[in-house]
Amino acid sequence: MYRFLLTPRWWGINLFVVLAIPFCVFMGTWQLGRFEDRVQTHEEAEQRPEPGTRSPKPLDDLLPVSTETSGRPAVATGTYADQFLVPGRKLDDRDGFYVLDLLRTDSGKALPVVRGWLPGTPGRTEVPPAPAGEVTVTGDLQASENSGTTGVSLGGGLPEGQLGMISAASLVNLVPYDVYDAWVTLPEPEPEAGGANGAMKPVPAAAAQGSGLDLKAFQNLGYTGEWFVFGGFVLFMWFRLVRREAEAARDVQLGLAADAD
């Protein structure tokens, strides 16, 4: 009754099932592994000391930025050069902007330094100048931003002196020197950094990308279930087709149906 399983048509069906089910299991297991990695990274991030409690290290020792080095205090020495304002940034549910200065280090590369946050709109709020001469800064290290991490939508071009995202890719087109693919935020603005709206407020370091249980993490968990469901569906449809074919062959043997091959 089941000799039809050896026909060329069923060889193709059987081969598809044999390949599809392990593939679905592999993809489901891989997505589950990615979710577990995010959970582990999140737990490790919660167990790390709070920003400002770890000893500072030289900037070059912490690069490139990873989930382990993100938020670590980094030390760099140099001279402030160009200044940019980063609009559309909220702090304590208030609209404002970041004050970002590029610190030219001895290596020739510049480190973006967020000196603080000011309320209001760039161009309408007094911005305190950066300290003159050589300075040594200690700030919490952050990875370069991208369009998916800023949470800010700035349509159209920005005025001169303003920046939409803090990233080396954006800055290298605006300044004639190399820029580190990272930035730091000062835990305490300079004492003399006062403006029309009061002293600048420090910008807290953000969590490292991929270290939290965000929507993408639970998407991995959802994909895990989908792949296992796909595998079960393939197996279910195979059994259903086999049963239907067996019933048709039995009907032919009993003379209840004509053999149409």
C-alpha atoms as one frame of an Amber mdcrd trajectory, in Angstrom:
protein
   0.000   0.000   0.000   2.867   2.339   0.698   4.859   1.466  -2.418   3.957
   4.900  -3.776   6.594   6.334  -1.385   9.239   4.903  -3.733   7.908   6.648
  -6.839   9.932   9.577  -8.299   7.267  12.109  -7.256   7.376  10.979  -3.656
  11.152  10.833  -3.651  11.066  14.584  -4.272   8.514  15.136  -1.497  10.468
  12.973   0.951  13.720  14.751   0.150  12.097  18.131   0.746  10.773  16.996
   4.136  14.114  15.465   5.161  15.890  18.749   4.379  13.200  21.179   5.587
  12.701  19.812   9.098  16.401  19.916  10.166  16.683  23.381   8.594  13.709
  24.658  10.622  15.127  23.107  13.800  18.530  24.674  13.122  17.063  28.139
  12.476  14.838  27.916  15.548  17.770  26.870  17.718  19.901  29.685  16.284
  17.234  32.304  17.029  16.848  30.894  20.544  20.617  31.135  21.020  20.556
  34.799  19.968  17.804  35.509  22.503  19.734  33.721  25.256  22.866  35.715
  24.351  20.911  38.959  24.725  19.546  37.829  28.083  23.056  36.949  29.277
  24.450  40.271  28.033  21.625  42.101  29.790  22.325  40.296  33.055  26.039
  41.036  32.773  25.296  44.714  32.093  23.128  44.911  35.223  25.913  43.386
  37.311  28.529  45.857  36.114  29.396  48.796  38.352  27.511  52.010  37.768
  29.141  54.626  35.465  31.588  56.745  37.395  32.495  54.001  39.889  35.108
  52.282  37.711  38.661  53.510  37.378  39.403  55.496  34.202  41.590  54.022
  31.469  43.320  55.603  28.468  41.020  55.982  25.494  43.058  53.773  23.154
  42.923  50.903  25.676  39.112  50.816  25.460  38.749  50.866  21.688  36.966
  49.564  19.735  33.819  50.103  21.776  32.091  46.875  22.802  29.382  45.902
  25.247  32.175  45.425  27.794  33.868  48.823  27.320  30.740  50.902  26.625
  30.155  53.220  29.569  33.708  52.819  30.904  35.487  56.039  31.922  38.015
  56.982  29.248  40.810  59.534  29.613  42.092  61.676  26.742  44.279  64.754
  26.511  44.209  67.374  23.800  42.914  70.752  22.687  39.322  71.596  21.862
  38.716  72.515  18.220  35.404  72.598  16.354  32.109  72.774  18.164  28.763
  71.309  17.037  25.268  71.371  18.488  23.143  68.230  18.374  19.443  69.225
  18.395  16.417  67.137  19.222  17.778  65.601  22.443  15.623  65.170  25.542
  16.748  65.169  29.142  14.299  64.769  32.026  11.442  65.012  29.469  12.631
  68.464  28.372  13.610  69.385  24.825  17.118  70.614  24.252  20.407  69.871
  22.555  23.865  68.481  23.206  26.971  70.655  23.159  29.647  68.636  21.384
  33.274  69.678  20.995  36.028  67.840  19.165  39.128  67.247  21.258  42.240
  67.118  19.056  44.583  64.611  20.664  48.337  64.198  20.215  47.695  61.457
  17.657  46.020  63.973  15.354  42.624  62.301  15.654  39.756  64.068  17.349
  37.510  62.671  20.063  33.890  63.902  20.111  33.145  65.115  23.632  29.585
  65.857  24.733  30.270  68.537  27.294  26.643  68.722  28.385  22.997  69.389
  27.564  21.183  72.709  27.338  17.434  73.328  27.118  15.967  75.265  24.237
  16.827  75.500  20.564  20.282  75.801  19.002  20.894  79.332  17.831  18.547
  80.797  20.432  20.340  79.598  23.536  23.686  80.900  24.732  26.311  78.171
  24.505  29.335  78.342  26.827  32.688  78.155  25.018  34.999  75.206  25.515
  38.046  75.636  27.778  41.127  76.975  25.989  44.514  75.301  25.919  45.405
  71.696  26.596  42.913  69.829  28.756  42.503  66.303  30.049  38.973  64.965
  29.963  37.484  61.894  31.598  34.184  60.809  30.144  31.977  57.754  29.775
  32.748  56.007  26.499  29.957  55.546  23.951  29.731  53.873  20.540  28.981
  55.957  17.457  25.289  56.490  16.873  23.312  55.375  13.873  19.814  56.105
  12.571  18.378  53.216  14.574  19.797  54.224  17.959  19.262  57.978  18.245
  15.483  57.905  18.402  15.539  61.328  16.740  13.964  62.238  13.427  15.423
  65.369  11.901  13.981  65.987   8.500  15.869  68.044   5.942  19.338  69.515
   6.207  20.567  71.020   9.441  22.024  74.530   9.707  25.775  74.933   9.725
  27.305  73.967  13.044  24.598  71.410  13.878  24.800  67.645  13.768  22.059
  65.028  13.600  24.011  62.019  14.871  27.215  61.658  16.822  29.251  59.430
  14.549  32.615  59.494  12.833  30.884  58.925   9.493  29.046  62.236   9.879
  31.938  64.227  11.314  34.618  63.280   8.778  32.637  65.183   6.152  32.604
  68.320   8.312  36.157  68.564   9.638  39.567  68.227   7.929  40.973  65.610
  10.321  40.297  62.056  11.413  37.730  61.370  14.115  37.547  58.474  16.579
  34.702  56.042  15.960  33.437  56.704  19.494  32.525  59.598  21.763  32.467
  60.411  25.457  30.020  62.259  27.646  31.358  64.225  30.594  29.833  63.175
  33.916  30.282  66.753  35.141  30.359  69.827  32.864  33.120  72.381  33.369
  32.474  74.665  36.375  32.586  77.765  34.190  30.176  76.309  31.636  27.182
  78.504  32.297  24.720  79.865  29.769  21.664  82.021  29.648  19.598  79.098
  30.923  21.983  78.043  33.653  24.833  75.570  33.788  24.920  72.719  31.310
  23.628  69.418  32.604  25.632  66.207  32.197  24.349  63.647  29.713  24.100
  60.194  31.308  25.783  57.353  29.453  23.376  55.184  27.494  23.311  51.401
  27.677  25.427  49.605  25.107  23.666  48.541  21.930  22.406  44.972  22.092
  22.790  44.756  25.880  19.136  45.230  26.791  15.977  43.173  26.456  14.534
  45.380  23.736  12.016  44.608  21.007  14.670  42.940  18.853  15.451  40.476
  21.631  11.821  39.370  21.849  11.660  39.244  18.057  14.357  36.562  18.230
  12.166  34.652  20.686   9.177  35.006  18.353  11.200  33.799  15.368  12.214
  30.768  17.433   8.585  29.754  17.797   7.864  30.432  14.133  10.650  28.163
  12.884   9.541  25.292  15.128   5.953  25.786  13.953   7.137  25.678  10.323
   8.956  22.409  10.994   5.885  20.898  12.642   3.685  22.078   9.772   5.951
  20.395   7.202   5.784  17.130   9.131   2.002  17.415   9.540   1.456  18.036
   5.816   3.692  15.061   4.939   1.654  12.702   7.122  -1.561  14.104   5.681
  -0.407  13.586   2.093   0.786  10.043   2.885  -2.543   9.185   4.495  -4.521
  10.571   1.572  -2.352   8.694  -0.938  -2.669   5.452   1.056  -6.448   5.804
   1.221  -6.577   6.371  -2.554  -4.440   3.251  -3.165  -6.695   1.188  -0.877
  -9.798   2.371  -2.739  -8.214   1.269  -6.009  -7.455  -2.197  -4.577 -11.034
  -2.555  -3.349 -12.399  -1.440  -6.691 -14.008   1.647  -5.198 -12.064   3.965
  -7.505 -10.377   3.752 -10.884  -6.560   3.596 -11.017  -5.530   6.910 -12.545
  -1.808   6.445 -11.703
